[in-house]
Amino acid sequence: MKIREEEIKELVDEILDSKKYRQAGLNRQTVTDLIHQEAGHHTSHKKLIKAVRRKLHNIVAPYLGEPDYDDLSSRLEKINNPSLDSPELQAICYEALSQHASTAERIPHMDSFYNQLFSETGTPEILLDLACGLNPLAFPWMGLPITTRYHAYDIRQPRIDFINRFFRKIDIVPLAENRDILVNPPDIQADLALFFKEAHRFEKRQPGCNRSFWANLKVAILAVSLPATDLSGRHSLIPQHRKLVDDNLPRHHTVRELILENEIVFLIEKQG
Ligand SMILES: C[S@@+](CC[C@H](N)C(=O)[O-])C[C@H]1O[C@@H](n2cnc3c(N)ncnc32)[C@H](O)[C@@H]1O
């Protein structure tokens, strides 16, 4: 169906004001883009809204969990000048990380995960965390200096605000941004970009979109991680994820694999 800009604005408002998303602080561009993408495939307003909501549910993934940012922020404010190994600071990070399924899975082996990753990629001075979720809260276990330029991107404002509050607390430049990285990809030159556990959702949002997204990033190494098994832990997802990466690998790029516990990490680099 053809849809006017004015109507798109109204649809975006309708979705963002709905009970499900009112408190989520979602990026407007994400919803606008979904409407543009879906409009051509549907013949009625009702069907369009339904399709956009279905895609949004998969992107926002509310079932993965969300911490209570007010509570965590007020606890964070009570700590003075914490070092990265402060037990009070780490307790808050643990709690935040444990509230989201993607980071909760990494908690038992965070140190070794980053240790192995950075021993392959080198220690990044400029790091992008694409579709970061709560992963920046793992900073105390990354073994990186606080001079690291850590650019983190997500589409939920309360998450971004909390990450920046945390960065300020540990004296890191607060570079977290509410940005839809597919609609508005970062063009910062970086040593390393983390794109963890999101590439398969990108494929559902827009089949094949990873290819140009990866190709246009200005990073020396792109680390794409995907779950190595399904949620039951019994079925390997490695063959299908390898295919996803092969299908989207930009020209003149190489890929090598690391298995880090229950994630497979593909390290993608330009040849030469
Ligand atoms: C499955 S979680 C993974 C989080 C994190 N990368 C990790 O592995 O711990 C996906 C995250 O990506 C965010 N996200 C989804 N699409 C995005 C987009 N287009 N731009 C920025 N963030 C996005 C979601 O809000 C969510 O926090």
The ligand as a MOL file (V3000), in Angstrom:
LIG
                    3D

  0  0  0     0  0            999 V3000
M  V30 BEGIN CTAB
M  V30 COUNTS 27 29 0 0 0
M  V30 BEGIN ATOM
M  V30 1 C 20.1240 -10.2530 21.4370 0
M  V30 2 S 20.5910 -8.7540 22.1670 0 CHG=1
M  V30 3 C 22.3510 -8.9260 22.1660 0
M  V30 4 C 23.0190 -7.9380 23.0690 0
M  V30 5 C 24.5480 -7.9650 23.0610 0
M  V30 6 N 25.1010 -7.7680 21.7420 0
M  V30 7 C 25.0710 -9.2340 23.6790 0
M  V30 8 O 25.3620 -10.1970 22.9590 0
M  V30 9 O 25.1630 -9.2800 24.8910 0 CHG=-1
M  V30 10 C 20.3240 -7.6190 20.8490 0
M  V30 11 C 20.3750 -6.1470 21.2050 0
M  V30 12 O 20.4290 -5.4110 19.9970 0
M  V30 13 C 19.6130 -4.2660 20.0810 0
M  V30 14 N 19.2780 -3.9410 18.6880 0
M  V30 15 C 18.4800 -4.6360 17.8390 0
M  V30 16 N 18.4570 -4.0660 16.6330 0
M  V30 17 C 19.2610 -2.9750 16.6950 0
M  V30 18 C 19.6320 -1.9770 15.7530 0
M  V30 19 N 19.1620 -2.0010 14.5060 0
M  V30 20 N 20.4570 -0.9990 16.1540 0
M  V30 21 C 20.9470 -0.9720 17.4160 0
M  V30 22 N 20.6150 -1.8940 18.3520 0
M  V30 23 C 19.7880 -2.8870 18.0040 0
M  V30 24 C 18.4560 -4.7130 20.9540 0
M  V30 25 O 17.8210 -3.6260 21.5750 0
M  V30 26 C 19.1690 -5.6210 21.9630 0
M  V30 27 O 19.6430 -4.8850 23.0630 0
M  V30 END ATOM
M  V30 BEGIN BOND
M  V30 1 1 1 2
M  V30 2 1 2 3
M  V30 3 1 2 10
M  V30 4 1 3 4
M  V30 5 1 4 5
M  V30 6 1 5 6
M  V30 7 1 5 7
M  V30 8 2 7 8
M  V30 9 1 7 9
M  V30 10 1 10 11
M  V30 11 1 11 12
M  V30 12 1 11 26
M  V30 13 1 12 13
M  V30 14 1 13 14
M  V30 15 1 13 24
M  V30 16 1 14 15
M  V30 17 1 14 23
M  V30 18 2 15 16
M  V30 19 1 16 17
M  V30 20 1 17 18
M  V30 21 2 17 23
M  V30 22 1 18 19
M  V30 23 2 18 20
M  V30 24 1 20 21
M  V30 25 2 21 22
M  V30 26 1 22 23
M  V30 27 1 24 25
M  V30 28 1 24 26
M  V30 29 1 26 27
M  V30 END BOND
M  V30 END CTAB
M  END
